Amino acid sequence: MTIAPSVADDEVSFNHQRLDTDSYDDVYIIGDVHGCLDSLERLLSTLEFGPNDLGVFVGDLVRKGPESKAVLERVRDSPQLQSVRGNNEQKFLDDEAALEALEPADYRYLESLPTAISWDDHLVVHGGVDPTRALSEHSDRDLLTMRSPNGDGYDGPFWFDEYAGPLRVFFGHTVLDEPVEREWAVGLDTGCVYGGRLTAYDLRGERFVSVSTPEHQPRPDEKFAEPAE
């Protein structure tokens, strides 16, 4: 009998939350929202998100888009919606970014967000993991910002081009023209705030579901990922 590996099997130092997904009808992992509330509501409607479904976000709920506070409240107020912390949430906590509308309760919520969420052999993080290191050797910062183990830009090679398990990792952070689906890695940041799409992965149905989104910021030329085939 083979036992699926889990984060709990490893001694990790990052902030981690373990979920039991067996009791939910459908489970969706949702890409970077970046304050785009209308797009999020349209995605949930398209998914026909029901009272016994679970949505898990890959972080970056906030910044760049028009309604960061409203998105935070939408996710925070629903027990069916969970999120990991993204690098843009961390920027608020590190005083590297500010939004006058945020209140102390919003900051407490941001502080409560784990760096990783897992269940069975699935792991949700914002940035990714370094395929050359054990999970126990990763810090919170690693999981928040990982894009290329040899640098944080879009030149690659990207971590998910080389990663080979054993956990299947769902991630955002790296803007993609289309979602990436590999055996061990699923990328969900399809440029919502840049006029791309907001994308979810239907875990039970093994499919992507997305909605088109208006452009709230122009996409910088340097933010074009070209994953390996």
C-alpha positions in Angstrom: 0.0 0.0 0.0 1.4 3.4 -1.0 0.7 6.3 1.3 0.5 9.7 -0.4 3.1 12.1 0.8 2.0 15.3 2.6 3.5 18.4 4.1 2.8 16.9 7.5 5.4 14.2 6.6 8.1 16.8 6.6 9.3 19.2 9.3 8.6 22.6 7.8 9.3 26.1 9.2 6.8 28.0 7.0 3.2 28.9 8.1 1.1 26.0 6.9 -2.6 25.0 7.1 -3.9 21.5 6.5 -7.5 21.1 5.1 -9.8 18.1 4.9 -11.6 18.4 1.5 -13.5 15.1 1.6 -16.7 16.6 3.0 -17.0 19.2 0.1 -18.9 18.6 -3.1 -16.6 20.5 -5.3 -13.1 22.1 -4.7 -11.8 24.9 -6.8 -8.3 26.5 -6.7 -8.5 30.1 -7.9 -5.8 32.3 -9.4 -4.6 35.8 -8.5 -7.6 38.2 -8.1 -5.7 41.5 -7.5 -8.7 43.4 -6.2 -11.0 42.5 -9.2 -14.3 41.9 -7.3 -16.6 41.8 -10.3 -14.4 39.3 -12.0 -14.4 37.1 -8.9 -18.2 37.2 -8.6 -18.6 36.3 -12.3 -16.2 33.4 -11.8 -18.0 32.1 -8.8 -21.3 32.4 -10.7 -19.9 30.6 -13.7 -18.7 27.8 -11.3 -22.2 27.6 -9.8 -20.4 27.8 -6.5 -22.7 26.0 -4.1 -23.2 26.0 -0.3 -21.0 22.8 0.1 -18.2 23.8 -2.2 -14.7 25.0 -1.3 -12.6 27.7 -3.0 -8.9 28.0 -2.2 -7.0 31.1 -3.6 -3.3 31.1 -4.5 -2.9 34.6 -2.9 -2.6 38.1 -4.3 -6.2 38.9 -3.5 -5.1 42.5 -3.3 -3.4 45.5 -5.0 -3.3 46.7 -8.6 -7.1 46.3 -9.1 -9.9 48.6 -8.0 -11.5 46.8 -5.0 -8.8 45.2 -2.8 -10.8 45.8 0.5 -14.0 44.4 -1.0 -12.2 41.3 -2.2 -10.7 40.8 1.2 -14.1 41.1 2.9 -15.6 38.7 0.4 -13.1 36.0 1.1 -12.8 36.7 4.8 -16.5 36.6 5.4 -17.1 33.2 3.8 -16.0 30.0 5.6 -16.0 28.3 2.2 -13.3 30.5 0.9 -9.7 30.1 2.0 -6.5 31.7 0.8 -2.7 31.5 1.1 -0.8 34.7 1.5 0.7 36.2 -1.6 3.6 38.6 -2.0 1.2 41.5 -2.4 -0.5 40.7 0.9 3.1 40.6 2.4 3.8 44.1 1.0 1.0 45.5 3.1 2.3 43.8 6.2 5.9 45.0 5.5 4.7 48.6 4.9 5.9 48.4 1.3 2.4 49.3 0.1 -0.5 51.0 1.6 -4.3 51.4 1.1 -6.1 54.0 3.1 -9.3 51.9 3.1 -7.8 49.0 5.0 -8.7 48.9 8.6 -7.0 47.0 11.6 -9.3 44.1 11.0 -8.1 43.8 7.4 -4.5 43.7 8.6 -5.3 41.0 11.2 -6.8 39.0 8.5 -3.8 39.4 6.2 -1.5 38.3 9.1 -3.7 35.2 9.6 -3.2 33.9 6.1 -0.9 30.8 5.9 1.9 30.6 3.4 0.8 27.2 2.3 -2.5 25.1 2.3 -2.4 21.4 1.7 -4.6 18.3 1.6 -3.8 14.8 0.6 -0.9 15.2 -1.9 -1.9 18.7 -3.0 -0.1 21.9 -2.0 -1.3 25.5 -2.6 1.3 28.3 -2.5 1.6 31.7 -4.1 5.0 31.5 -5.8 6.2 28.0 -5.9 8.9 25.6 -4.7 12.5 25.1 -5.5 12.8 21.7 -7.2 16.4 21.3 -6.0 15.6 21.6 -2.3 13.5 19.6 0.2 10.3 21.2 1.3 11.8 21.4 4.8 14.5 23.7 3.5 12.0 26.3 2.3 11.1 29.6 4.1 7.9 31.6 4.0 9.6 34.0 1.6 10.6 31.2 -0.7 7.0 30.1 -1.2 5.8 33.6 -1.6 8.2 34.7 -4.4 9.6 31.6 -6.1 9.6 31.9 -9.8 13.0 30.9 -11.0 15.4 29.2 -8.6 18.3 31.1 -10.2 16.5 34.5 -10.1 13.1 36.1 -9.6 12.5 37.4 -13.1 10.7 36.1 -16.2 13.9 34.8 -17.9 13.6 31.3 -16.5 14.0 28.5 -16.3 10.9 28.5 -14.2 10.7 26.2 -11.1 7.6 24.4 -12.6 9.5 23.4 -15.7 11.8 21.3 -13.6 9.7 20.2 -10.6 8.8 16.5 -10.4 6.8 16.0 -7.2 6.0 14.3 -5.0 3.3 16.9 -4.1 1.2 18.5 -6.8 1.6 22.2 -6.4 -1.0 24.9 -7.4 0.5 28.4 -7.7 0.0 31.9 -9.0 2.5 34.8 -9.1 3.9 34.1 -12.5 1.6 35.7 -15.2 0.7 33.2 -17.9 -1.1 33.7 -21.2 -2.8 30.3 -20.5 -3.0 28.2 -17.4 -0.2 25.7 -17.0 -1.1 22.1 -16.2 1.7 19.6 -15.6 1.6 16.3 -13.7 3.1 18.0 -10.6 2.3 21.8 -11.1 -0.7 23.8 -12.0 -0.3 27.6 -12.7 -3.4 29.8 -12.3 -2.3 33.4 -12.7 -3.7 34.3 -16.2 -3.4 38.1 -15.8 -6.7 39.0 -14.4 -5.8 42.6 -13.6 -4.0 43.0 -16.9 -7.2 42.3 -19.0 -6.5 38.6 -19.3 -8.7 36.0 -17.5 -9.4 34.9 -13.9 -9.0 31.2 -13.8 -10.0 28.4 -11.4 -9.1 24.7 -11.5 -12.0 22.3 -10.8 -10.3 19.6 -8.7 -13.1 17.1 -9.0 -13.7 17.7 -12.7 -10.0 18.1 -13.6 -10.6 21.1 -15.8 -10.0 24.9 -15.9 -12.8 27.4 -15.8 -12.1 31.1 -16.5 -13.8 34.4 -17.2 -12.6 37.3 -19.2 -11.6 40.4 -17.3 -11.2 44.1 -18.1 -7.8 45.7 -18.1 -7.1 47.7 -14.9 -3.4 48.0 -15.5 -1.3 47.6 -18.7 0.8 44.5 -18.6 4.5 45.3 -18.4 6.6 43.9 -21.3 8.8 42.0 -18.8 5.9 40.0 -17.4 5.5 37.5 -20.2 6.3 33.9 -19.1 7.2 31.4 -21.8 7.1 28.0 -20.0 8.9 25.0 -21.5 6.7 22.7 -23.6 
